[in-house]
Amino acid sequence: MITSILFFVIGLLIFDIADKKAKKKGVLGMY
């Protein structure tokens, strides 16, 4: 159960970083 929580947190972090990078590039500006 602890590993699933870790994967969830890591996934959120990766998604947040990718989202910020995309916003900097303006790729996801249409969403």
C-alpha distance matrix in Angstrom:
0.0 3.8 5.4 5.3 6.5 8.8 10.0 10.8 12.7 14.4 15.4 16.9 18.7 20.2 21.2 22.8 24.7 25.8 27.0 29.0 30.5 31.5 33.1 35.0 36.3 36.9 35.4 33.2 36.0 36.8 33.5
3.8 0.0 3.8 5.5 5.2 6.3 8.7 9.9 10.7 12.3 14.1 15.5 16.7 18.4 19.9 21.2 22.7 24.3 25.6 27.2 28.7 30.1 31.6 33.2 34.8 35.6 34.4 32.4 35.1 36.3 33.1
5.4 3.8 0.0 3.8 5.4 4.9 6.2 8.5 9.9 10.4 12.0 14.2 15.2 16.3 18.0 19.8 21.0 22.2 23.9 25.7 26.8 28.1 29.9 31.5 32.7 33.7 32.3 30.5 33.5 34.6 31.6
5.3 5.5 3.8 0.0 3.8 5.4 5.1 6.1 8.7 9.8 10.4 12.3 14.3 15.2 16.3 18.3 20.0 20.8 22.1 24.3 25.6 26.5 28.3 30.2 31.3 32.0 30.3 28.3 31.2 32.1 28.9
6.5 5.2 5.4 3.8 0.0 3.8 5.4 5.0 6.2 8.6 9.7 10.6 12.4 14.2 15.2 16.5 18.4 19.9 20.8 22.6 24.4 25.5 26.8 28.7 30.3 30.9 29.6 27.4 30.1 31.2 27.9
8.8 6.3 4.9 5.4 3.8 0.0 3.8 5.4 5.2 6.1 8.4 9.9 10.6 12.2 14.1 15.3 16.5 18.2 19.7 21.2 22.5 24.0 25.6 27.1 28.6 29.7 28.5 26.7 29.5 30.9 28.0
10.0 8.7 6.2 5.1 5.4 3.8 0.0 3.8 5.5 5.1 5.9 8.5 9.8 10.4 12.0 14.0 15.2 16.1 17.9 19.9 20.9 22.0 23.9 25.6 26.7 27.6 26.1 24.4 27.4 28.6 25.7
10.8 9.9 8.5 6.1 5.0 5.4 3.8 0.0 3.8 5.5 5.1 6.2 8.7 10.0 10.5 12.2 14.3 15.3 16.2 18.4 20.0 20.8 22.3 24.4 25.7 26.2 24.8 22.6 25.4 26.4 23.3
12.7 10.7 9.9 8.7 6.2 5.2 5.5 3.8 0.0 3.8 5.4 5.1 6.3 8.7 9.8 10.5 12.4 14.2 15.1 16.6 18.4 19.8 21.0 22.7 24.4 25.2 24.3 22.3 24.8 26.3 23.3
14.4 12.3 10.4 9.8 8.6 6.1 5.1 5.5 3.8 0.0 3.8 5.4 5.0 6.2 8.5 9.8 10.6 12.2 14.0 15.4 16.5 18.1 19.9 21.2 22.6 23.8 22.7 21.2 24.0 25.7 23.1
15.4 14.1 12.0 10.4 9.7 8.4 5.9 5.1 5.4 3.8 0.0 3.8 5.4 5.2 6.1 8.5 9.9 10.5 12.0 14.2 15.3 16.2 18.1 19.9 21.0 21.8 20.3 18.5 21.5 22.9 20.1
16.9 15.5 14.2 12.3 10.6 9.9 8.5 6.2 5.1 5.4 3.8 0.0 3.8 5.5 5.0 6.0 8.6 9.8 10.3 12.2 14.2 15.0 16.2 18.3 19.9 20.3 19.4 17.2 19.7 21.2 18.3
18.7 16.7 15.2 14.3 12.4 10.6 9.8 8.7 6.3 5.0 5.4 3.8 0.0 3.8 5.4 5.1 6.2 8.5 9.7 10.6 12.3 14.1 15.3 16.6 18.5 19.5 19.0 17.4 19.8 21.9 19.5
20.2 18.4 16.3 15.2 14.2 12.2 10.4 10.0 8.7 6.2 5.2 5.5 3.8 0.0 3.8 5.5 5.2 6.0 8.4 9.9 10.5 12.0 14.1 15.4 16.5 17.8 16.7 15.6 18.5 20.5 18.3
21.2 19.9 18.0 16.3 15.2 14.1 12.0 10.5 9.8 8.5 6.1 5.0 5.4 3.8 0.0 3.8 5.5 5.1 6.0 8.6 9.9 10.3 12.1 14.2 15.2 15.8 14.5 12.7 15.6 17.3 14.8
22.8 21.2 19.8 18.3 16.5 15.3 14.0 12.2 10.5 9.8 8.5 6.0 5.1 5.5 3.8 0.0 3.8 5.5 5.0 6.2 8.6 9.8 10.5 12.4 14.3 14.9 14.6 12.7 14.8 17.1 14.8
24.7 22.7 21.0 20.0 18.4 16.5 15.2 14.3 12.4 10.6 9.9 8.6 6.2 5.2 5.5 3.8 0.0 3.8 5.4 5.2 6.2 8.6 9.9 10.6 12.5 14.0 13.8 12.9 15.2 17.9 16.3
25.8 24.3 22.2 20.8 19.9 18.2 16.1 15.3 14.2 12.2 10.5 9.8 8.5 6.0 5.1 5.5 3.8 0.0 3.8 5.5 5.1 6.0 8.5 9.8 10.6 11.9 10.9 10.2 13.0 15.4 14.0
27.0 25.6 23.9 22.1 20.8 19.7 17.9 16.2 15.1 14.0 12.0 10.3 9.7 8.4 6.0 5.0 5.4 3.8 0.0 3.8 5.5 5.1 6.1 8.6 9.9 10.1 9.6 7.8 10.2 12.6 11.0
29.0 27.2 25.7 24.3 22.6 21.2 19.9 18.4 16.6 15.4 14.2 12.2 10.6 9.9 8.6 6.2 5.2 5.5 3.8 0.0 3.8 5.4 5.1 6.2 8.7 9.6 10.4 9.5 10.8 14.0 13.0
30.5 28.7 26.8 25.6 24.4 22.5 20.9 20.0 18.4 16.5 15.3 14.2 12.3 10.5 9.9 8.6 6.2 5.1 5.5 3.8 0.0 3.8 5.4 5.1 6.3 8.5 8.9 9.4 11.2 14.4 14.1
31.5 30.1 28.1 26.5 25.5 24.0 22.0 20.8 19.8 18.1 16.2 15.0 14.1 12.0 10.3 9.8 8.6 6.0 5.1 5.4 3.8 0.0 3.8 5.4 5.1 5.8 5.4 5.7 8.0 10.9 10.8
33.1 31.6 29.9 28.3 26.8 25.6 23.9 22.3 21.0 19.9 18.1 16.2 15.3 14.1 12.1 10.5 9.9 8.5 6.1 5.1 5.4 3.8 0.0 3.8 5.4 4.7 6.4 5.9 6.2 9.8 10.0
35.0 33.2 31.5 30.2 28.7 27.1 25.6 24.4 22.7 21.2 19.9 18.3 16.6 15.4 14.2 12.4 10.6 9.8 8.6 6.2 5.1 5.4 3.8 0.0 3.8 5.4 8.0 9.0 9.0 12.7 13.6
36.3 34.8 32.7 31.3 30.3 28.6 26.7 25.7 24.4 22.6 21.0 19.9 18.5 16.5 15.2 14.3 12.5 10.6 9.9 8.7 6.3 5.1 5.4 3.8 0.0 3.8 5.5 8.0 8.5 11.8 13.3
36.9 35.6 33.7 32.0 30.9 29.7 27.6 26.2 25.2 23.8 21.8 20.3 19.5 17.8 15.8 14.9 14.0 11.9 10.1 9.6 8.5 5.8 4.7 5.4 3.8 0.0 3.8 5.6 5.0 8.2 10.1
35.4 34.4 32.3 30.3 29.6 28.5 26.1 24.8 24.3 22.7 20.3 19.4 19.0 16.7 14.5 14.6 13.8 10.9 9.6 10.4 8.9 5.4 6.4 8.0 5.5 3.8 0.0 3.8 5.5 7.5 9.0
33.2 32.4 30.5 28.3 27.4 26.7 24.4 22.6 22.3 21.2 18.5 17.2 17.4 15.6 12.7 12.7 12.9 10.2 7.8 9.5 9.4 5.7 5.9 9.0 8.0 5.6 3.8 0.0 3.8 5.4 5.6
36.0 35.1 33.5 31.2 30.1 29.5 27.4 25.4 24.8 24.0 21.5 19.7 19.8 18.5 15.6 14.8 15.2 13.0 10.2 10.8 11.2 8.0 6.2 9.0 8.5 5.0 5.5 3.8 0.0 3.8 5.6
36.8 36.3 34.6 32.1 31.2 30.9 28.6 26.4 26.3 25.7 22.9 21.2 21.9 20.5 17.3 17.1 17.9 15.4 12.6 14.0 14.4 10.9 9.8 12.7 11.8 8.2 7.5 5.4 3.8 0.0 3.8
33.5 33.1 31.6 28.9 27.9 28.0 25.7 23.3 23.3 23.1 20.1 18.3 19.5 18.3 14.8 14.8 16.3 14.0 11.0 13.0 14.1 10.8 10.0 13.6 13.3 10.1 9.0 5.6 5.6 3.8 0.0
